[in-house]
Amino acid sequence: MSRSLNLLRKSVIILAGITLLSSGTAALAQAGPTTVNGITTQTASASDAFPGLRGFLNMPQAERSQINVYYVLRVKHVDPATVHISLTSEGKTIPLTLQSDGRISPLPTRDQLNGGATVSISGPESASVAMKLHVYSTQPLARTYDAVGLAKGVKQGNAAMVKIAGALALMLPKLDRVYFVGGGDAVCELSNGQKVPLPRTTQKGEYPIGTSYFVPSEISGALKINLSAQPSQVHFDNTPK
């Protein structure tokens, strides 16, 4: 599974559309995969398998009050159900689930990452995988959002990216907006009482066409975002791709 082990060999991670390699690349390459009956398995430290997660979780809560992260595993060339991931910590092995959108759950805790937990991935040799990190709002999924909190989340997200990516953060486009996936129409209430319709994506890309988004720097006095439907995801990101 030479291509399938990109996750643990290179620790591929995409931040705001930029592919980065974690600093643990050399160590992972030395680990080497094993193949039995066409199924390849490789093990690495959890902090290398989920690059940036330990740095994020070690940040003070006050610095990430409006944001959280999750990791999506993109599997190609094989049925995603044939790729398996597990976490081993303090002698116990826990299967990690790939949800329907590719999200990995549960993620290692800070104590597990700091305590030397490992992650194993296995699957057919023909598989190809890559990991993507998403930054999302900690506000509950609803039809109304605190715009001030979302604006704060954009700033926290950029600060977190610096800690997650280190020097490579200079290569990353700055987060500047919030996408309400599946939220329908969106209207922003301003401090002067006005209501401003929010723009929607017009091209196919990371987000479905018609996804409403909020750019705090472009709307002065934003207080509240009202949606016509409850979104399934609320992501911090940048210009539609």
N, C-alpha and C positions, 0 to 999 in steps of 0.2 A: 504494500500500500504506500508506494513512494510518494505519490501526490497526496494521499489522504492524510499523511502525517504532517502536513504543513502546519496544522494547528499547534502541535507540540514541538515540532522541529524548528520552525521559524517564529512561532508565537505571532502569527499574522494578526494584526488588529487594524481596523479602519476607523479613524476618528474624523468626523465631519468630512467624509469623502476622501481622506488621505490614508493610504496604506503605510503602516509603520511596522518595523521589526523591533521586538523588545530587546533589552540589553542581555537577556539570557540566551540568545541564539546559539552562541558557541557551546555553552554547557549542554543545551538540549541536543545539539548535533552529536555530542559525544555519547549521549545515552543510547542511541541506536534502537530501532524497532526490531521486533521479533515476529516471524510469520509462521503460522501453523495451519495447514489445510486451507490456504488461501485467505486466512484472516490475520491481519497484522495488528499488533498491539504495541503501544508505546506509552511510557510513563514519564512524567515530569513533575516538578514541584508545582503546587497549585498557583503560586504567585507568578510563575512563568507561563502556565497554561492560561491564566486570566490576567494578562499584563495590565498594570494600572490599578487593579482592584484593591490591592493592599494599600497603595498610596492613598486611594480615595477613602477607604474605610478608616485609615489612620488620621484623616483630617478631623479637626474638631467639628462636632455636630453643628455648631453655629455657622460654620463656613459652608455647610451643605444642607441647610434647612429646607431649601426650596428645590433641591435636585436629588435624584438617585440614578443609578445606572443598572443596565442589564446587558447581557451578552447574547448575541444571536449567532448560531452556527449555521452557515450556508453549506449544504451538502449537495454535490453534483455527481452525476453518472451512476448513482445507485439509489435505492430506496432509503430515505433517511432513517427508517426503522431498523436498518441493518448496521447503523453506526451507534455504538454504545459508549457512554462516558460514565466513569465512576470516580468518587472521591474517597480517599483513604486517610483517616485521621485517628490517631491514638489507637491503632490496631483495628479500627472498625471501617468497613467499606460501605459506602452509601451510593446507590445508583443515582445518577443525575438525569433528569427527564428533559427530552427535547419536546417543547410544546409545539402546537400546530404552526405557529409563526417562527419556529426555529429557536425560540428563547430557551436558554438553559436554566433549569431550576432544580433544586435550590442552588444559589451561589455559595461558595465557601464563606464562612464568617471571618471576622478579623482575627479571632483567636486561632482558628484553623490555619489561616494564612501565615500568621506569625509563629505558629507552632510546627511548621514544616509539613503540612498536609501535602499529599501528592494526588495527581489526577491521571487516570489512564483512559485512553481512547482506543477503540478497536473497531475494525470494519473491513470490508472487502478491499483487496488490493487496488481495484479500479476506482475507488472512491476519491473524491476531491473535496476538501473542506477548507473553509476560511471563517474567521470570527469577526464579528462587527460589534462595536460598542455603541449603545444608545444612551443618551442622557435624557431623562424624563422628569416631569413635574411630580412633586410629592403631594400636590393638591389632589384630593379624591376625584375620581371620574364623576363628572356632573355636567349640568348644562350651564352653570355659572362659575366663573373663575375670577379670582382676585388678580387684577392686572398689575398692581404694584408688586405682588409676590412673584408674578411671572417675570417682571422686569428685573427683579432681584435675582431670580433664577438664572437669567442670561449672564449676569455678572459672575455669579457663583460658578456657573458652568465653565466659563473661560478661565477662571482662576484654578478650577479643578483640573482642567486640561493641561495647564502648565505643570502641575504637580504629577499628573499621570504620564505625560509624554516627555517631561524634562526639556532638554535642549531642542528636541524635535518639535516642540510646540510652536516654534517659530515658523514651521512649514504649514501649520494648520490655519485654515480660514477661521475667523472668529465667529463664535455663535452670536447670532443677532436677532433670532426670531423663534416663535413657538408655533408648532403645527398641531392642529386639532384634527387628528385622523378620524373620519366618520362623524365629525361634529356638525356637518351641514352648514347652514348659513351662520355667520357670526357678526355680532354688533358690539362695538366698544362704547361704553358709557364714559363720558368725560366729566371732569370736576365742574365744568361750567354748565352741565345739564345736557349738552349735545350728545347725540348718538351717531356714531360713525361706522358704516359697514366695513368689515375687514376684507382684504383681497383674498383670492383663492388661486390655487395653482392652475396653470393652463396647459401644462405639458406633462406627459408621462415620465415618471422618474422614481425617485425614492418614495415619494408620496403620491397617492392616487390623484388624478385630475379632479379639480374641484375641492381640494382640501383647503379649508380656511387657515390663515396664519396671521400672527400678530407680531409686528416689529415695534418694540417699545420706543426706539429712538425716533421713529417717524410719527408718533402720536403723543403729543404733549397733554398731560393731565389725565391720562387713562386711569380709570378706577376699577372698571368691571368689564368682563367679557361675557356676553350672553350668546349661547348657541341654540340652534333649533333642534339639536339632537345630542344625546350624550356620546362623547367620543370614545373610541376604544383605546386610543393612545394620545398622549400629549407630550410631544418631543421638542427639545431644544435643538436647533440646528442652524443652518445658514441658507444662502440663496438656493432656490429649488434646482435640483440636478436632474 
